[in-house]
Structure formats: C-alpha cells, structure tokens
Amino acid sequence: MANPVDPSHGDASRPATTPPSHARGNPAWWLLAALGGAAVVASSFMLKPPSPPADVKSTDMTAGKDSISVREGAPQWKFLKLTKVGEVGSHWTDTVPGRVSIDESLSSRVGVPVDGRVTRVMVELGDTVREGQPLLAVASPAVDELRSSREQAQVELDAARTALSRIEATVASRALPAKEAEIARQRVRTAELGLQLAESKLATVRATPSGRELLITAPRNGVVVEKTVVVNQQVSPDVPPLLTVADLSTVWVIADVFESEAIDISPGGDAEVTSPSLPGASLSGKVLMVSAIGDPERHTLPVRVKLANVDRRLRPNVYARVRFSVQHTTASLEIPASAIVSDGERQYVYVQDAPGHFVRREVVAGSAHEGRMPVIRGLSAGETVVEEGAILLDNQIDISQ
C-alpha cells in the first residue's frame, strides 16, 4: 500500500513558490524566496546572446542604377584595369577553313570532237604531261569523215585558185568582163574558209588521225587533275570533259568566311595560308575575289585567294587554313574584347567619366579578332573604359538594386 502524503514535507505537484504550511507565517522564508527569484531573473539576462551589431555598409564602392563609384585607395582597384579607346588599324582576322583548288585560268578541259569508243587511255590522275602528249585514243567511223572533209576542202580550194588564175588571164585579154575575176576571188575565199573549218575540228582538241583512231593530245603542260574516262567507254562531243589538265604553278585557295566578316575583305588584300600538309610553313597570297553569292545553310561566302606554287607543294583538294589582313570599313574604333559585357541581348562597357566614377554604356561591337573588338557605335576615340574587372562592377550594381 502506498504511503500517505505527509503534508509537513510538501507536495511535488505544488508550485515551488508556495511555502509549506509551517513556514507561511515566517518572514525569513519570504525574504529568501524573493532573493532566489531575483537571482534567476539576473542569470537569464546574463545567458541571453548579444544582439547583432548594426549593419555597417562599405564605402569602398557606391552603386547607382547604371553607374558606380570606386573610392580612391579601395582594394577593388587591384582588380580593375583601364584602357583608352583606340583607332582601328590593319589587322589579321582569325583563321578560317579553306581548300586548295586549281587555277581555272590555267587549266584546260579535254573532250572529243566525234562519237566513238575509247580504245586506249595513256595517262592517270596526277600524271604530269606536256603539250602535245597523247592522252587517249578514240575509234570512230567519223575519223574517216573528218579526214575526207579536210581533203575535200583542200581540193575545192585548189580548184578555186586554178579557176581564178585562168579567169584573171582571160580578163586581162579583154575576153571576159572584170566582174568575173571578182566572182572567182570570192570563190577562193569561200574555199579557204571551208578548209579552215575542217582543220579546226581537229586543231581545237589537238587531235591527230591515225588509221581509224583519233589521238587526243594534251592542250598544255600541266598535271591531270580530273579523269572520268576508261577504256571501251562510249564518248561524244556532248558528254562532259573526259580529262582536265592544269598548270599548278599557281593555285587558288577557296576560304569559307562568315558573312559578317567578309564585309571587310576586298580583292587585292593580303592573305596568309597554312596547311597541315606543310607543317610550319606560311604562304602569302592575294585575295582574287569575294563571291557575291553566299551559302544559305552555313551563312558563309567563298573568298578566292591566289597563291604562287612554283615548287608544287600545294596540291588540289588539300585542306588549308586562311586568314586575311583587313581594315574595317564599318568601324573606326576598337577596344579589348575583355571590356565588353553582355546580358545576351545587349553589349555594353563601363566608361570612366570622372576619376573613380564609371557609367554603364550600351555599344554595338563587331566580331572579335586576336583579343580585340571593333566598336561600330557607342564610344568615342580617347575615352577611358574598364578593360578588366567590368564584371566586378556589373555584379555590384546588380546587388545594390
């Protein structure tokens, strides 16, 4: 059985401030209780954490909506670098891909003047040939017709000349009027034209009849750079050229330049060409042409560069890299590319309009080249801009908003 609670020893459920019955009339107890409560309250104040210090704002940088001031001697100056807006000079563009091509002004395409069948092919792709060297032979019944036409034209010319001599003698004896001699001279001229036409059918392709074969010869010194003919192939004057012979002492390099960059490239300008096939070599050339027609998918323009290739080191279809020396026509100022800050839609820089005070100004800039960017609009020559540290100023303005 549980022991009954003894009122004289107090109850655990009774509040601590309630005195036991035997002390309720004792003044000393009340004094002790008051002193204990005061000690508890005092200790509670001692254990309370201190209040945070008042917010102290830095005075090193003061930011506005689109401007910011940096105090002289502030530690942020070691992250800032200033520069002057300069004039655009002649410079080299970044390299762009290109390919070596033949100089079409020094190349000849070879076809056939008659229908026939190829019986022999004497050259292969890449062979070096000389003018007049046989390239292929074509068997055709038309060979006899060509030879016959030429012989017939020669006969007609000889007959016309003989008739002219006889008529001129008769006119001299006054047996015929003078107009007969003039008619005879016209016949001679017509016969001469007929012979020239018959001979030109062979001369234009430098072909020589041999039996029933027509030998097609090289029209110039050079290299066989294209070949689409094989033995037993049926050919005619209407098919595309069978061979191309090109002089490779001069070549073209066709570079693909973005539309925005091609605007400052013009014929006659300097170009520099490198190629993995020529490690360490750099070749100088001239811009021959900037195409008026662009690639609608890649948004590039072909730029043709002419290069001397006396030692034949550059071969057709070889990959190359090209850069151009240009003078901007759309901008006369430039700044370091690191000075430009962009939010994705706009470009802007920080301009120092007073010592330590910078204003954010929107600009329109072109394409970067070797770490610099031309400025089309927004700056004046001689102004001071932040070359390094513009992001620091930009972030501080955003934080202060």
Buried (B, 14 or more C-beta within 10 A) or exposed (E): EEEEEEEEEBEEEEEEEEBBEEBEEEEEBEEEBEEEEEEEEEEEEEEEEEEEEEEEEEEBBBBEEEBBBBBEEBEBBEEBBBBEBBEBEEBBBEBBEBBBBBBEEBBBBBBBBBBBEBBEBBBEEEBEBEEEBBBBBBBBEBBEEBBEBBEEBBEBBEEBBEBBEEBBEBBEEEEBEEEBBEEBBEBBEEBBEBBEEBBEBBEEBBBEBEEBBBBBBBBBBBBBBBBEBEEEBEBBEEBEBBBBBBBBBBBBBBBBBBEEBBBBBBEEBBBBBBBEEBEEEEBEBBBBEBBEEBEEEEEBBBBBBBBEBEEEBBBBEBEBBBBBBBEBEEBBBBBBBBBBBEEEEEBBBBBBEEEBBBBBBEBBBBEBBEEBBBBBEBBEEEBBBBBBBBEBBBEBBEEEE
